[in-house]
Amino acid sequence: MVIGRVEFIRPDKLAYMRRQFRIAYRISELCRTDPHFRKIVGGEEALAVLHVKLKKGQDFKEVIPECLQRVRDATAILSLSRCVYSRRRYREIFGIGVQSARAWQEYAFLEKGAAPTKLGPRPLLGGQLEGAHNPFILDKTWWNFHSKHGFFFALLDVLYGSKTKEVSCSWRERLERAALFAGRGWQTPDPVVAFLYNIFALESLLLESGGRTEDLAKRVEAFLGWAGFWGQDERFREKIEDMHTVRHEIVHQADTSKFTMDHLLFSDDLVFNLFLNLVKHVRLFKKQEDVIDFCRKVEAERILGLKSRVRPRSFRAMAPRYTDKDKDEI
């Protein structure tokens, strides 16, 4: 699994891939000479591996902040794959530097060709990062869900893979920014913060600078109003407007009194389904102007009472059924 320049691999695969990452010494030698490194690669959690080429005379410590930020961003985008696939009450929070210090996450840096000590080669630098995390296991069930029903692999293809040139640079940046917002919403245990991250993701995708609540409601309705899972026509738009009003009260008045778990879970559904239809229809949506133009055409059909011909028949939508337990245990 590769996200940007960060590759996630199983610990037992590192020994077979060390040459790919230009690690000079055998993993067994490094483990034998350094208990900290042995602890990192001896567990069951996935490793985030990043190769960085230093400039001539550059101090290795100068690139550490950039490395850690790249891993943070990659784990945030990977966290987005939990949306709809998983329930928030399961608290599958992983990453480095994420909210709520529940544990320590180890890391290590290896310098290419570092001279061995008398006991053998040693990692150049290591330490621990405070942050909440769960064992990071991407199993066959997760893979099958996103292969058949989700958007995650298609999103990676647009951001970093074979379809990067099919969309404009500005639209790709918006998609990535929205994915980071929504992914970080799955890294925080705070429901209000998670809700705000979701709304910021929706705004990044559908609104220009200074966009209004009414605009957001119409554009979400253009993409998902046909599904009927969250109400029809005016009822659906009113639900979106209510959600966005709650967002404004939290941000501008520090008032969370009207926020409910229903707002969070509704925003989860919208984020998942909007990404699903955007990245599965790259030929239609190559830039944000295409998205806005599509929404205006769908709105015009609605006003004229016409059956939509603009919206593709290949649009899809999913809406999990949330129980009271799903809400109470978030």
Backbone hydrogen bonds, N-H to C=O, Kabsch-Sander energy under -0.5 kcal/mol:
donor,donor_aa,acceptor,acceptor_aa,energy
3,I,6,V,-3.0
6,V,3,I,-2.0
7,E,5,R,-0.5
7,E,49,V,-2.8
8,F,1,M,-3.3
9,I,7,E,-0.6
9,I,47,L,-2.2
13,K,10,R,-2.0
14,L,10,R,-0.6
14,L,11,P,-1.2
16,Y,13,K,-0.7
17,M,13,K,-1.0
17,M,14,L,-0.7
18,R,14,L,-0.7
21,F,17,M,-1.3
22,R,19,R,-1.1
23,I,18,R,-2.8
24,A,22,R,-0.6
30,L,26,R,-1.9
31,C,27,I,-2.5
32,R,28,S,-2.0
33,T,29,E,-1.7
34,D,30,L,-1.3
38,R,34,D,-2.2
39,K,35,P,-2.0
40,I,36,H,-1.5
41,V,37,F,-2.2
42,G,38,R,-1.1
43,G,40,I,-0.8
46,A,136,F,-1.0
47,L,9,I,-3.2
49,V,7,E,-3.2
49,V,47,L,-0.7
51,H,5,R,-0.5
52,V,50,L,-0.5
54,L,52,V,-0.6
58,Q,55,K,-2.3
62,E,59,D,-1.7
63,V,60,F,-1.4
64,I,61,K,-0.6
67,C,63,V,-2.5
68,L,64,I,-2.6
69,Q,65,P,-2.2
70,R,66,E,-2.3
71,V,67,C,-2.0
72,R,68,L,-2.4
73,D,69,Q,-2.6
74,A,70,R,-2.3
75,T,71,V,-2.7
76,A,72,R,-1.9
77,I,73,D,-2.4
78,L,74,A,-2.3
79,S,75,T,-1.9
80,L,76,A,-1.0
80,L,77,I,-0.6
81,S,78,L,-1.4
82,R,79,S,-2.0
83,C,80,L,-1.8
85,Y,83,C,-1.8
86,S,82,R,-2.8
90,Y,87,R,-1.6
91,R,88,R,-1.8
93,I,91,R,-2.2
94,F,92,E,-0.5
102,R,100,S,-1.4
105,Q,129,L,-2.8
106,E,104,W,-0.5
107,Y,127,G,-2.1
109,F,125,L,-3.1
114,A,111,E,-1.9
117,T,120,G,-3.3
120,G,117,T,-0.8
124,L,109,F,-1.1
125,L,109,F,-1.6
127,G,107,Y,-1.9
129,L,105,Q,-2.9
131,G,103,A,-2.0
132,A,98,V,-0.6
132,A,99,Q,-0.5
134,N,93,I,-0.9
137,I,135,P,-1.0
139,D,137,I,-0.8
143,W,139,D,-2.1
144,N,140,K,-2.9
145,F,141,T,-2.2
146,H,142,W,-2.0
147,S,143,W,-1.8
148,K,144,N,-2.2
149,H,145,F,-3.2
150,G,145,F,-1.7
155,L,151,F,-2.5
156,L,152,F,-2.3
157,D,153,F,-1.8
158,V,154,A,-1.7
159,L,155,L,-2.6
160,Y,156,L,-3.1
161,G,156,L,-1.0
161,G,157,D,-0.5
163,K,157,D,-1.4
164,T,161,G,-1.3
166,E,163,K,-1.3
167,V,164,T,-0.8
168,S,286,K,-3.1
172,R,168,S,-2.3
173,E,169,C,-2.2
174,R,170,S,-1.8
175,L,171,W,-2.6
176,E,172,R,-2.4
177,R,173,E,-2.6
178,A,174,R,-2.8
179,A,175,L,-2.4
180,L,176,E,-2.3
181,F,177,R,-2.3
182,A,178,A,-2.8
183,G,179,A,-2.6
184,R,180,L,-2.4
185,G,181,F,-1.3
186,W,182,A,-0.5
186,W,183,G,-1.4
187,Q,184,R,-1.2
188,T,184,R,-0.7
194,A,190,D,-2.3
195,F,191,P,-2.4
196,L,192,V,-2.3
197,Y,193,V,-2.4
198,N,194,A,-2.0
199,I,195,F,-2.2
200,F,196,L,-2.7
201,A,197,Y,-2.0
202,L,198,N,-2.3
203,E,199,I,-2.7
204,S,200,F,-2.2
205,L,201,A,-1.6
206,L,202,L,-2.3
207,L,203,E,-2.3
211,G,208,E,-1.9
216,L,212,R,-2.0
217,A,213,T,-2.4
218,K,214,E,-2.1
219,R,215,D,-2.2
220,V,216,L,-2.5
221,E,217,A,-2.2
222,A,218,K,-1.8
223,F,219,R,-1.4
224,L,220,V,-2.7
225,G,221,E,-2.5
227,A,224,L,-1.5
228,G,224,L,-0.5
231,G,228,G,-0.7
235,R,232,Q,-1.7
236,F,232,Q,-0.6
237,R,233,D,-2.3
238,E,234,E,-2.8
239,K,235,R,-1.7
240,I,236,F,-1.8
241,E,237,R,-2.7
242,D,238,E,-2.4
243,M,239,K,-1.9
244,H,240,I,-2.4
245,T,241,E,-2.2
246,V,242,D,-2.1
247,R,243,M,-1.6
248,H,244,H,-2.0
249,E,245,T,-2.2
250,I,246,V,-2.0
251,V,247,R,-2.5
252,H,248,H,-3.0
253,Q,248,H,-0.5
253,Q,249,E,-1.2
254,A,250,I,-0.9
255,D,249,E,-2.2
256,T,254,A,-0.6
259,F,256,T,-1.2
263,H,260,T,-0.8
264,L,260,T,-1.2
265,L,261,M,-2.6
266,F,262,D,-2.3
267,S,263,H,-2.1
268,D,264,L,-2.0
269,D,265,L,-2.0
270,L,266,F,-2.1
271,V,267,S,-2.5
272,F,268,D,-2.5
273,N,269,D,-2.4
274,L,270,L,-2.4
275,F,271,V,-2.3
276,L,272,F,-2.3
277,N,273,N,-1.9
278,L,274,L,-2.0
279,V,275,F,-2.5
280,K,276,L,-1.0
281,H,278,L,-0.8
282,V,279,V,-0.5
284,L,281,H,-1.2
285,F,281,H,-1.8
286,K,284,L,-0.6
290,D,287,K,-0.9
291,V,287,K,-1.2
292,I,288,Q,-2.4
293,D,289,E,-2.5
294,F,290,D,-2.2
295,C,291,V,-2.2
296,R,292,I,-2.1
297,K,293,D,-2.0
298,V,294,F,-2.3
299,E,295,C,-2.2
300,A,296,R,-2.2
301,E,297,K,-2.1
302,R,298,V,-2.0
303,I,299,E,-2.4
304,L,300,A,-2.1
305,G,301,E,-0.5
305,G,302,R,-0.9
306,L,301,E,-2.6
315,F,312,P,-1.4
322,Y,320,P,-0.8
327,K,323,T,-1.3
328,D,324,D,-3.0
329,E,325,K,-1.9
330,I,327,K,-1.0
